[in-house]
Amino acid sequence: MDHQGSILPISHELKTSISLYKRPENLGFGSSIAPIMLMSKFTKGRWQEPQIQPYGPIPMAPAAKVFHYGQQIFEGMKAFRRNDQDPFLFRPKENYDRFVRSARRMCMPEVPENLFMSSLKTLVHYLTPIIPQRENESLYLRPMMIATESGLSLKSSGDYLFLIIAAPSAEYFSSAKVRALIEREDCRASPGGTGAFKVGGNYGASIQSGVKANALGFQQTLWLDARQQRYIEEFSGMNFFAVVNGELWTPELTDTILPGITRDSIIKMARHKGMIVREFPIDIDELLNLVSKNICREIFACGTAAVVTPISELGESTGTTYRLAESFGEVTQKLSETIRSIQQTGKCEQFDWVMPIARDQGDGHLSASNEPQNSMIAAY
Ligand SMILES: Cc1ncc(COP(=O)(O)O)c(C=O)c1O
């Protein structure tokens, strides 16, 4: 694993704001934002020195391109902390690589790896005291980049902001009973589009279906392919798995499916345990037939925010429903426990997936590899 990146110093005022932050008892997901954020500007072809500042509004021109043409990308990842030990990140290099791929697709500049990693490390280091330590809780991190150049011409922006905000959070779904609506009208992503990248527009376009799903009593949308509305793609913010005859089935990655890091981790862990994992185009009606015959009893969604969430029912907008295991089925439970145990302990023997981050000791003491540096840019 790449351990690049060092920790930036921050002011006494910012440290005080962290110590004054009160974490709500009922965390929810992404609703209470940490009091500091990190920001770096890109202008005249160069990234500027990142600034850590109080979380709050940022001045932006109303003609900034992000507001009109959606030139924007983001990532979602978590820092964990347990038993008052050092916090750790789960596979951050994968998030960095996906961020770079998203940037290229949206004609945005690449954030150097050292800047990305140093920024994450700096935030996690100083926010250590507010990382929730209860089971299933973590510090959700949201790196993002937006186009800030003012001007209404439809072209790539010359100026950008790279930001990271953080939110102490619980898991996305508070209940293990998630019903998913099979979306047979709208599409999330089309071939040649941006479905395989973390681009805000993908999510904006999914909201209409989400509203419909909620009105019909579902918590999620299950998307099908845009060409034929026949093959399963994924949920609005999670990847799809089904357990059939002891095998794990998941749609093969295409340019319309987000390559989830949790998906990849589950596939690797399952294969390591000797399970058969099949990545192939899954026909929705064939799968529903297997569900009706009780050959498929377990379907689950997976992602950073939702970890592993069993789907208790699939349904059509016509009212037809397909019942699945009420809660965690045997295979779903086993995979969920494997991934959660890494998040609980920070230990992963089979794979190099955990990146520890030295916590702020409050006395300025840091391990040698994490000494604060006054310039990250100089290290590029
Ligand atoms: C559309 C979509 N699919 C899948 C995922 C799962 O990806 P990951 O496991 O990297 O969080 C996410 C979340 O990032 C997502 O937004």
The ligand as an SDF file (V2000), in Angstrom:
LIG
                    3D

 16 16  0  0  0  0  0  0  0  0999 V2000
  -23.6910    4.2310   -7.5690 C   0  0  0  0  0  0  0  0  0  0  0  0
  -22.8490    3.5450   -6.5330 C   0  0  0  0  0  0  0  0  0  0  0  0
  -22.6200    2.2240   -6.6620 N   0  0  0  0  0  0  0  0  0  0  0  0
  -21.8560    1.5610   -5.7810 C   0  0  0  0  0  0  0  0  0  0  0  0
  -21.2800    2.2050   -4.7090 C   0  0  0  0  0  0  0  0  0  0  0  0
  -20.4050    1.4410   -3.7670 C   0  0  0  0  0  0  0  0  0  0  0  0
  -19.0750    1.8410   -3.9060 O   0  0  0  0  0  0  0  0  0  0  0  0
  -18.0470    1.7380   -2.7060 P   0  0  0  0  0  0  0  0  0  0  0  0
  -18.1040    0.3350   -2.2350 O   0  0  0  0  0  0  0  0  0  0  0  0
  -16.7450    2.0980   -3.2840 O   0  0  0  0  0  0  0  0  0  0  0  0
  -18.5220    2.6910   -1.6740 O   0  0  0  0  0  0  0  0  0  0  0  0
  -21.5140    3.5610   -4.5130 C   0  0  0  0  0  0  0  0  0  0  0  0
  -20.9130    4.2750   -3.3910 C   0  0  0  0  0  0  0  0  0  0  0  0
  -19.8940    4.8820   -3.5310 O   0  0  0  0  0  0  0  0  0  0  0  0
  -22.2980    4.2600   -5.4610 C   0  0  0  0  0  0  0  0  0  0  0  0
  -22.5260    5.5750   -5.3270 O   0  0  0  0  0  0  0  0  0  0  0  0
  1  2  1  0
  2  3  1  0
  2 15  2  0
  3  4  2  0
  4  5  1  0
  5  6  1  0
  5 12  2  0
  6  7  1  0
  7  8  1  0
  8  9  2  0
  8 10  1  0
  8 11  1  0
 12 13  1  0
 12 15  1  0
 13 14  2  0
 15 16  1  0
M  END
$$$$
